[in-house]
Amino acid sequence: MVSKACVCMNSTLAAIICMIALAAASPTSAGGLIYVNRCAAGCTVTPGADNAITGKSSIPVSTSNLSAFAHGDAVFTNTVVCLRSLFARYDVEVITANPGAVARREMMLAGTAAQLGLPSGVPGVAPSGTSTDNRIAFAFANDIGADADKLCWIAASQLGELYGLEPEYYCPDVMSYFSGASGCGLKTFADFDAPCGTFSATPTCSDTGGQPTQNSAALLAVRAGLSDRVFLNEFELPRPAP
């Protein structure tokens, strides 16, 4: 009789996958829905406790109005395809239709930083901290421009923060502040133990209890769960070329 054990694991993510398979998932581990909102008729965001259903966010200090996604249907579709690819291995569904009064993690892919009361040059923002459902993240599409990959990576990094991830000082990861133009190539949630930080590495990562590194792929596997839609080698849903 073979005992259940995690052996011969060659990556952090593989070990996490094995542990998930052997343990019952907690009720809070389900990632649920990710709603990508292009704010077709504009979006009104009111300050208050985070609540995606009612359009409340802890980020603005006054009622804010975001202008609609300005780059057309093709760019929006390509951005969503990219996001679905990045999240394909996780137990989440990326949707573009408003689910109504249903808890979700929402990405407002629209508007400008100034419209939310933030300084020019801020590409996106999200409430940081714990992995909690029903909060809104923002990627300011009308500041970012019509590059679908860039829109996707910025949106994914802000969604990552809704799962409790923090910025990484590791270029190939979407949680990095570095762009693909600096030589990162196609970005993903990398199965790599990376230091945290924005433009320099920090000694510890707060979301891993003070450990020196963060593995975004492994943490998402725990916090969102793993999907049975694709194999984890991602061959079934390859990342689109830039």
Secondary structure, 3 states (H helix, E strand, C coil): CCCCCCCCCCCHHHHHHHHHHHCCCCHHHCCEEEEEECCCCCEEEEECCCECCCCEECCCCCCEEECCCCCHHHHHHHHHHHHHHHCCCECEEEECCCCCCCCCEEEEECCCCHHHCCCCCCCEECCCCCCCCCCEEEECHHHHCCCHHHHHHHHHHHHHHHCCCCCECCCCECCECCCHHHCCCCCECCCCCECECCCCCCCCEHHHCCECCECHHHHHHHHCCECCCCCCCCCCCCCCCC
